[in-house]
């Protein structure tokens, strides 16, 4: 992989064009980034460019205790983690929920968890988490104006 995005890549894949399911970047590494920012250089000519935000911690709190217990287990897979820098080593499988500082559960979520064949037996709990996250989300343009408009 050359690191460039392009229409020749599969939609929904790393570097692909098309809508992406709700996700954090690099859920499958030992040190996922705390923050990610995107800089829009120009509006999407196809009219896309919407960001989806969700309160994943609230979604986790709304789950049944046994669902949360399962999501804390390091049994989940999503994609692969190769040629990444500054995010630690690959972590496959990984837990979706992970204890962080007091009151700050770390959540490793990617909508593609639902379609990764390695998670087939875990799809029901993943679907319940996705549904809870969907009730606590907002979507909108990534930016109203690009740098050239300022």
Order of alpha helices (4+ residues) and beta strands (2+ residues): beta-alpha-alpha-beta-beta-alpha-beta
